[in-house]
Amino acid sequence: MPLGDIAGDALGGVFRFIARILFEIVVEWLLRGTGAMILRLVRPRLVPGETVATLTGLGFWIALIALGLWIYRQTAP
């Protein structure tokens, strides 16, 4: 096996590892974690499913970004 193939496979593995870590941080913590927290505040006895928690978290972050953009446009000269 040539050295270029070995280096390419190693770099591909490193990039897949970094992408997996970023995916875990964004989806698991920011989206699903936020959504589960919101759903537990609204309905404490209900254990939220992964899909519902992810969609709730996504909706929350979209609304938060839209609100921030709206406030910025209203206060910008």
Phi and psi restraints in degrees (range 20) as a CNS / XPLOR table:
assign (resid 1 and name C) (resid 2 and name N)
       (resid 2 and name CA) (resid 2 and name C) 1.0 -67.3 20.0 2
assign (resid 2 and name N) (resid 2 and name CA)
       (resid 2 and name C) (resid 3 and name N) 1.0 156.4 20.0 2
assign (resid 2 and name C) (resid 3 and name N)
       (resid 3 and name CA) (resid 3 and name C) 1.0 -63.6 20.0 2
assign (resid 3 and name N) (resid 3 and name CA)
       (resid 3 and name C) (resid 4 and name N) 1.0 -32.8 20.0 2
assign (resid 3 and name C) (resid 4 and name N)
       (resid 4 and name CA) (resid 4 and name C) 1.0 -63.7 20.0 2
assign (resid 4 and name N) (resid 4 and name CA)
       (resid 4 and name C) (resid 5 and name N) 1.0 -39.0 20.0 2
assign (resid 4 and name C) (resid 5 and name N)
       (resid 5 and name CA) (resid 5 and name C) 1.0 -66.8 20.0 2
assign (resid 5 and name N) (resid 5 and name CA)
       (resid 5 and name C) (resid 6 and name N) 1.0 -40.4 20.0 2
assign (resid 5 and name C) (resid 6 and name N)
       (resid 6 and name CA) (resid 6 and name C) 1.0 -65.5 20.0 2
assign (resid 6 and name N) (resid 6 and name CA)
       (resid 6 and name C) (resid 7 and name N) 1.0 -44.1 20.0 2
assign (resid 6 and name C) (resid 7 and name N)
       (resid 7 and name CA) (resid 7 and name C) 1.0 -65.9 20.0 2
assign (resid 7 and name N) (resid 7 and name CA)
       (resid 7 and name C) (resid 8 and name N) 1.0 -38.8 20.0 2
assign (resid 7 and name C) (resid 8 and name N)
       (resid 8 and name CA) (resid 8 and name C) 1.0 -64.3 20.0 2
assign (resid 8 and name N) (resid 8 and name CA)
       (resid 8 and name C) (resid 9 and name N) 1.0 -42.3 20.0 2
assign (resid 8 and name C) (resid 9 and name N)
       (resid 9 and name CA) (resid 9 and name C) 1.0 -65.0 20.0 2
assign (resid 9 and name N) (resid 9 and name CA)
       (resid 9 and name C) (resid 10 and name N) 1.0 -39.8 20.0 2
assign (resid 9 and name C) (resid 10 and name N)
       (resid 10 and name CA) (resid 10 and name C) 1.0 -65.9 20.0 2
assign (resid 10 and name N) (resid 10 and name CA)
       (resid 10 and name C) (resid 11 and name N) 1.0 -44.0 20.0 2
assign (resid 10 and name C) (resid 11 and name N)
       (resid 11 and name CA) (resid 11 and name C) 1.0 -66.1 20.0 2
assign (resid 11 and name N) (resid 11 and name CA)
       (resid 11 and name C) (resid 12 and name N) 1.0 -38.1 20.0 2
assign (resid 11 and name C) (resid 12 and name N)
       (resid 12 and name CA) (resid 12 and name C) 1.0 -62.0 20.0 2
assign (resid 12 and name N) (resid 12 and name CA)
       (resid 12 and name C) (resid 13 and name N) 1.0 -40.0 20.0 2
assign (resid 12 and name C) (resid 13 and name N)
       (resid 13 and name CA) (resid 13 and name C) 1.0 -66.1 20.0 2
assign (resid 13 and name N) (resid 13 and name CA)
       (resid 13 and name C) (resid 14 and name N) 1.0 -39.4 20.0 2
assign (resid 13 and name C) (resid 14 and name N)
       (resid 14 and name CA) (resid 14 and name C) 1.0 -65.4 20.0 2
assign (resid 14 and name N) (resid 14 and name CA)
       (resid 14 and name C) (resid 15 and name N) 1.0 -44.3 20.0 2
assign (resid 14 and name C) (resid 15 and name N)
       (resid 15 and name CA) (resid 15 and name C) 1.0 -66.1 20.0 2
assign (resid 15 and name N) (resid 15 and name CA)
       (resid 15 and name C) (resid 16 and name N) 1.0 -37.3 20.0 2
assign (resid 15 and name C) (resid 16 and name N)
       (resid 16 and name CA) (resid 16 and name C) 1.0 -64.6 20.0 2
assign (resid 16 and name N) (resid 16 and name CA)
       (resid 16 and name C) (resid 17 and name N) 1.0 -38.2 20.0 2
assign (resid 16 and name C) (resid 17 and name N)
       (resid 17 and name CA) (resid 17 and name C) 1.0 -65.2 20.0 2
assign (resid 17 and name N) (resid 17 and name CA)
       (resid 17 and name C) (resid 18 and name N) 1.0 -45.2 20.0 2
assign (resid 17 and name C) (resid 18 and name N)
       (resid 18 and name CA) (resid 18 and name C) 1.0 -64.9 20.0 2
assign (resid 18 and name N) (resid 18 and name CA)
       (resid 18 and name C) (resid 19 and name N) 1.0 -41.5 20.0 2
assign (resid 18 and name C) (resid 19 and name N)
       (resid 19 and name CA) (resid 19 and name C) 1.0 -64.1 20.0 2
assign (resid 19 and name N) (resid 19 and name CA)
       (resid 19 and name C) (resid 20 and name N) 1.0 -38.2 20.0 2
assign (resid 19 and name C) (resid 20 and name N)
       (resid 20 and name CA) (resid 20 and name C) 1.0 -65.1 20.0 2
assign (resid 20 and name N) (resid 20 and name CA)
       (resid 20 and name C) (resid 21 and name N) 1.0 -41.2 20.0 2
assign (resid 20 and name C) (resid 21 and name N)
       (resid 21 and name CA) (resid 21 and name C) 1.0 -63.7 20.0 2
assign (resid 21 and name N) (resid 21 and name CA)
       (resid 21 and name C) (resid 22 and name N) 1.0 -45.6 20.0 2
assign (resid 21 and name C) (resid 22 and name N)
       (resid 22 and name CA) (resid 22 and name C) 1.0 -62.9 20.0 2
assign (resid 22 and name N) (resid 22 and name CA)
       (resid 22 and name C) (resid 23 and name N) 1.0 -40.5 20.0 2
assign (resid 22 and name C) (resid 23 and name N)
       (resid 23 and name CA) (resid 23 and name C) 1.0 -62.0 20.0 2
assign (resid 23 and name N) (resid 23 and name CA)
       (resid 23 and name C) (resid 24 and name N) 1.0 -44.6 20.0 2
assign (resid 23 and name C) (resid 24 and name N)
       (resid 24 and name CA) (resid 24 and name C) 1.0 -61.6 20.0 2
assign (resid 24 and name N) (resid 24 and name CA)
       (resid 24 and name C) (resid 25 and name N) 1.0 -42.7 20.0 2
assign (resid 24 and name C) (resid 25 and name N)
       (resid 25 and name CA) (resid 25 and name C) 1.0 -64.6 20.0 2
assign (resid 25 and name N) (resid 25 and name CA)
       (resid 25 and name C) (resid 26 and name N) 1.0 -48.8 20.0 2
assign (resid 25 and name C) (resid 26 and name N)
       (resid 26 and name CA) (resid 26 and name C) 1.0 -69.8 20.0 2
assign (resid 26 and name N) (resid 26 and name CA)
       (resid 26 and name C) (resid 27 and name N) 1.0 -53.5 20.0 2
assign (resid 26 and name C) (resid 27 and name N)
       (resid 27 and name CA) (resid 27 and name C) 1.0 -76.7 20.0 2
assign (resid 27 and name N) (resid 27 and name CA)
       (resid 27 and name C) (resid 28 and name N) 1.0 -50.9 20.0 2
assign (resid 27 and name C) (resid 28 and name N)
       (resid 28 and name CA) (resid 28 and name C) 1.0 -69.0 20.0 2
assign (resid 28 and name N) (resid 28 and name CA)
       (resid 28 and name C) (resid 29 and name N) 1.0 -50.3 20.0 2
assign (resid 28 and name C) (resid 29 and name N)
       (resid 29 and name CA) (resid 29 and name C) 1.0 -85.2 20.0 2
assign (resid 29 and name N) (resid 29 and name CA)
       (resid 29 and name C) (resid 30 and name N) 1.0 -53.4 20.0 2
assign (resid 29 and name C) (resid 30 and name N)
       (resid 30 and name CA) (resid 30 and name C) 1.0 -73.2 20.0 2
assign (resid 30 and name N) (resid 30 and name CA)
       (resid 30 and name C) (resid 31 and name N) 1.0 -50.0 20.0 2
assign (resid 30 and name C) (resid 31 and name N)
       (resid 31 and name CA) (resid 31 and name C) 1.0 -80.7 20.0 2
assign (resid 31 and name N) (resid 31 and name CA)
       (resid 31 and name C) (resid 32 and name N) 1.0 -60.5 20.0 2
assign (resid 31 and name C) (resid 32 and name N)
       (resid 32 and name CA) (resid 32 and name C) 1.0 -69.1 20.0 2
assign (resid 32 and name N) (resid 32 and name CA)
       (resid 32 and name C) (resid 33 and name N) 1.0 -38.0 20.0 2
assign (resid 32 and name C) (resid 33 and name N)
       (resid 33 and name CA) (resid 33 and name C) 1.0 -66.0 20.0 2
assign (resid 33 and name N) (resid 33 and name CA)
       (resid 33 and name C) (resid 34 and name N) 1.0 -44.9 20.0 2
assign (resid 33 and name C) (resid 34 and name N)
       (resid 34 and name CA) (resid 34 and name C) 1.0 -64.2 20.0 2
assign (resid 34 and name N) (resid 34 and name CA)
       (resid 34 and name C) (resid 35 and name N) 1.0 -44.4 20.0 2
assign (resid 34 and name C) (resid 35 and name N)
       (resid 35 and name CA) (resid 35 and name C) 1.0 -62.9 20.0 2
assign (resid 35 and name N) (resid 35 and name CA)
       (resid 35 and name C) (resid 36 and name N) 1.0 -42.0 20.0 2
assign (resid 35 and name C) (resid 36 and name N)
       (resid 36 and name CA) (resid 36 and name C) 1.0 -64.7 20.0 2
assign (resid 36 and name N) (resid 36 and name CA)
       (resid 36 and name C) (resid 37 and name N) 1.0 -38.8 20.0 2
assign (resid 36 and name C) (resid 37 and name N)
       (resid 37 and name CA) (resid 37 and name C) 1.0 -65.1 20.0 2
assign (resid 37 and name N) (resid 37 and name CA)
       (resid 37 and name C) (resid 38 and name N) 1.0 -43.1 20.0 2
assign (resid 37 and name C) (resid 38 and name N)
       (resid 38 and name CA) (resid 38 and name C) 1.0 -64.3 20.0 2
assign (resid 38 and name N) (resid 38 and name CA)
       (resid 38 and name C) (resid 39 and name N) 1.0 -44.4 20.0 2
assign (resid 38 and name C) (resid 39 and name N)
       (resid 39 and name CA) (resid 39 and name C) 1.0 -65.9 20.0 2
assign (resid 39 and name N) (resid 39 and name CA)
       (resid 39 and name C) (resid 40 and name N) 1.0 -35.1 20.0 2
assign (resid 39 and name C) (resid 40 and name N)
       (resid 40 and name CA) (resid 40 and name C) 1.0 -69.8 20.0 2
assign (resid 40 and name N) (resid 40 and name CA)
       (resid 40 and name C) (resid 41 and name N) 1.0 -30.7 20.0 2
assign (resid 40 and name C) (resid 41 and name N)
       (resid 41 and name CA) (resid 41 and name C) 1.0 -70.8 20.0 2
assign (resid 41 and name N) (resid 41 and name CA)
       (resid 41 and name C) (resid 42 and name N) 1.0 -37.3 20.0 2
assign (resid 41 and name C) (resid 42 and name N)
       (resid 42 and name CA) (resid 42 and name C) 1.0 -76.8 20.0 2
assign (resid 42 and name N) (resid 42 and name CA)
       (resid 42 and name C) (resid 43 and name N) 1.0 -45.1 20.0 2
assign (resid 42 and name C) (resid 43 and name N)
       (resid 43 and name CA) (resid 43 and name C) 1.0 -132.3 20.0 2
assign (resid 43 and name N) (resid 43 and name CA)
       (resid 43 and name C) (resid 44 and name N) 1.0 89.2 20.0 2
assign (resid 43 and name C) (resid 44 and name N)
       (resid 44 and name CA) (resid 44 and name C) 1.0 -62.3 20.0 2
assign (resid 44 and name N) (resid 44 and name CA)
       (resid 44 and name C) (resid 45 and name N) 1.0 -29.3 20.0 2
assign (resid 44 and name C) (resid 45 and name N)
       (resid 45 and name CA) (resid 45 and name C) 1.0 -87.1 20.0 2
assign (resid 45 and name N) (resid 45 and name CA)
       (resid 45 and name C) (resid 46 and name N) 1.0 -11.4 20.0 2
assign (resid 45 and name C) (resid 46 and name N)
       (resid 46 and name CA) (resid 46 and name C) 1.0 -92.1 20.0 2
assign (resid 46 and name N) (resid 46 and name CA)
       (resid 46 and name C) (resid 47 and name N) 1.0 129.8 20.0 2
assign (resid 46 and name C) (resid 47 and name N)
       (resid 47 and name CA) (resid 47 and name C) 1.0 -88.7 20.0 2
assign (resid 47 and name N) (resid 47 and name CA)
       (resid 47 and name C) (resid 48 and name N) 1.0 114.5 20.0 2
assign (resid 47 and name C) (resid 48 and name N)
       (resid 48 and name CA) (resid 48 and name C) 1.0 -72.4 20.0 2
assign (resid 48 and name N) (resid 48 and name CA)
       (resid 48 and name C) (resid 49 and name N) 1.0 144.0 20.0 2
assign (resid 48 and name C) (resid 49 and name N)
       (resid 49 and name CA) (resid 49 and name C) 1.0 -77.3 20.0 2
assign (resid 49 and name N) (resid 49 and name CA)
       (resid 49 and name C) (resid 50 and name N) 1.0 164.8 20.0 2
assign (resid 49 and name C) (resid 50 and name N)
       (resid 50 and name CA) (resid 50 and name C) 1.0 -65.2 20.0 2
assign (resid 50 and name N) (resid 50 and name CA)
       (resid 50 and name C) (resid 51 and name N) 1.0 -43.1 20.0 2
assign (resid 50 and name C) (resid 51 and name N)
       (resid 51 and name CA) (resid 51 and name C) 1.0 -67.4 20.0 2
assign (resid 51 and name N) (resid 51 and name CA)
       (resid 51 and name C) (resid 52 and name N) 1.0 -44.6 20.0 2
assign (resid 51 and name C) (resid 52 and name N)
       (resid 52 and name CA) (resid 52 and name C) 1.0 -64.4 20.0 2
assign (resid 52 and name N) (resid 52 and name CA)
       (resid 52 and name C) (resid 53 and name N) 1.0 -41.7 20.0 2
assign (resid 52 and name C) (resid 53 and name N)
       (resid 53 and name CA) (resid 53 and name C) 1.0 -64.9 20.0 2
assign (resid 53 and name N) (resid 53 and name CA)
       (resid 53 and name C) (resid 54 and name N) 1.0 -41.2 20.0 2
assign (resid 53 and name C) (resid 54 and name N)
       (resid 54 and name CA) (resid 54 and name C) 1.0 -65.0 20.0 2
assign (resid 54 and name N) (resid 54 and name CA)
       (resid 54 and name C) (resid 55 and name N) 1.0 -45.1 20.0 2
assign (resid 54 and name C) (resid 55 and name N)
       (resid 55 and name CA) (resid 55 and name C) 1.0 -66.4 20.0 2
assign (resid 55 and name N) (resid 55 and name CA)
       (resid 55 and name C) (resid 56 and name N) 1.0 -37.3 20.0 2
assign (resid 55 and name C) (resid 56 and name N)
       (resid 56 and name CA) (resid 56 and name C) 1.0 -65.2 20.0 2
assign (resid 56 and name N) (resid 56 and name CA)
       (resid 56 and name C) (resid 57 and name N) 1.0 -44.1 20.0 2
assign (resid 56 and name C) (resid 57 and name N)
       (resid 57 and name CA) (resid 57 and name C) 1.0 -63.7 20.0 2
assign (resid 57 and name N) (resid 57 and name CA)
       (resid 57 and name C) (resid 58 and name N) 1.0 -40.5 20.0 2
assign (resid 57 and name C) (resid 58 and name N)
       (resid 58 and name CA) (resid 58 and name C) 1.0 -63.2 20.0 2
assign (resid 58 and name N) (resid 58 and name CA)
       (resid 58 and name C) (resid 59 and name N) 1.0 -44.6 20.0 2
assign (resid 58 and name C) (resid 59 and name N)
       (resid 59 and name CA) (resid 59 and name C) 1.0 -61.4 20.0 2
assign (resid 59 and name N) (resid 59 and name CA)
       (resid 59 and name C) (resid 60 and name N) 1.0 -40.2 20.0 2
assign (resid 59 and name C) (resid 60 and name N)
       (resid 60 and name CA) (resid 60 and name C) 1.0 -61.9 20.0 2
assign (resid 60 and name N) (resid 60 and name CA)
       (resid 60 and name C) (resid 61 and name N) 1.0 -47.6 20.0 2
assign (resid 60 and name C) (resid 61 and name N)
       (resid 61 and name CA) (resid 61 and name C) 1.0 -68.7 20.0 2
assign (resid 61 and name N) (resid 61 and name CA)
       (resid 61 and name C) (resid 62 and name N) 1.0 -35.1 20.0 2
assign (resid 61 and name C) (resid 62 and name N)
       (resid 62 and name CA) (resid 62 and name C) 1.0 -64.8 20.0 2
assign (resid 62 and name N) (resid 62 and name CA)
       (resid 62 and name C) (resid 63 and name N) 1.0 -43.7 20.0 2
assign (resid 62 and name C) (resid 63 and name N)
       (resid 63 and name CA) (resid 63 and name C) 1.0 -64.6 20.0 2
assign (resid 63 and name N) (resid 63 and name CA)
       (resid 63 and name C) (resid 64 and name N) 1.0 -39.1 20.0 2
assign (resid 63 and name C) (resid 64 and name N)
       (resid 64 and name CA) (resid 64 and name C) 1.0 -65.8 20.0 2
assign (resid 64 and name N) (resid 64 and name CA)
       (resid 64 and name C) (resid 65 and name N) 1.0 -42.2 20.0 2
assign (resid 64 and name C) (resid 65 and name N)
       (resid 65 and name CA) (resid 65 and name C) 1.0 -66.8 20.0 2
assign (resid 65 and name N) (resid 65 and name CA)
       (resid 65 and name C) (resid 66 and name N) 1.0 -42.0 20.0 2
assign (resid 65 and name C) (resid 66 and name N)
       (resid 66 and name CA) (resid 66 and name C) 1.0 -63.0 20.0 2
assign (resid 66 and name N) (resid 66 and name CA)
       (resid 66 and name C) (resid 67 and name N) 1.0 -41.5 20.0 2
assign (resid 66 and name C) (resid 67 and name N)
       (resid 67 and name CA) (resid 67 and name C) 1.0 -63.7 20.0 2
assign (resid 67 and name N) (resid 67 and name CA)
       (resid 67 and name C) (resid 68 and name N) 1.0 -43.6 20.0 2
assign (resid 67 and name C) (resid 68 and name N)
       (resid 68 and name CA) (resid 68 and name C) 1.0 -62.1 20.0 2
assign (resid 68 and name N) (resid 68 and name CA)
       (resid 68 and name C) (resid 69 and name N) 1.0 -41.7 20.0 2
assign (resid 68 and name C) (resid 69 and name N)
       (resid 69 and name CA) (resid 69 and name C) 1.0 -65.2 20.0 2
assign (resid 69 and name N) (resid 69 and name CA)
       (resid 69 and name C) (resid 70 and name N) 1.0 -41.9 20.0 2
assign (resid 69 and name C) (resid 70 and name N)
       (resid 70 and name CA) (resid 70 and name C) 1.0 -63.2 20.0 2
assign (resid 70 and name N) (resid 70 and name CA)
       (resid 70 and name C) (resid 71 and name N) 1.0 -44.2 20.0 2
assign (resid 70 and name C) (resid 71 and name N)
       (resid 71 and name CA) (resid 71 and name C) 1.0 -63.4 20.0 2
assign (resid 71 and name N) (resid 71 and name CA)
       (resid 71 and name C) (resid 72 and name N) 1.0 -41.1 20.0 2
assign (resid 71 and name C) (resid 72 and name N)
       (resid 72 and name CA) (resid 72 and name C) 1.0 -61.4 20.0 2
assign (resid 72 and name N) (resid 72 and name CA)
       (resid 72 and name C) (resid 73 and name N) 1.0 -44.8 20.0 2
assign (resid 72 and name C) (resid 73 and name N)
       (resid 73 and name CA) (resid 73 and name C) 1.0 -68.4 20.0 2
assign (resid 73 and name N) (resid 73 and name CA)
       (resid 73 and name C) (resid 74 and name N) 1.0 -30.6 20.0 2
assign (resid 73 and name C) (resid 74 and name N)
       (resid 74 and name CA) (resid 74 and name C) 1.0 -75.4 20.0 2
assign (resid 74 and name N) (resid 74 and name CA)
       (resid 74 and name C) (resid 75 and name N) 1.0 -29.5 20.0 2
assign (resid 74 and name C) (resid 75 and name N)
       (resid 75 and name CA) (resid 75 and name C) 1.0 -100.0 20.0 2
assign (resid 75 and name N) (resid 75 and name CA)
       (resid 75 and name C) (resid 76 and name N) 1.0 -12.0 20.0 2
assign (resid 75 and name C) (resid 76 and name N)
       (resid 76 and name CA) (resid 76 and name C) 1.0 -73.8 20.0 2
assign (resid 76 and name N) (resid 76 and name CA)
       (resid 76 and name C) (resid 77 and name N) 1.0 142.0 20.0 2
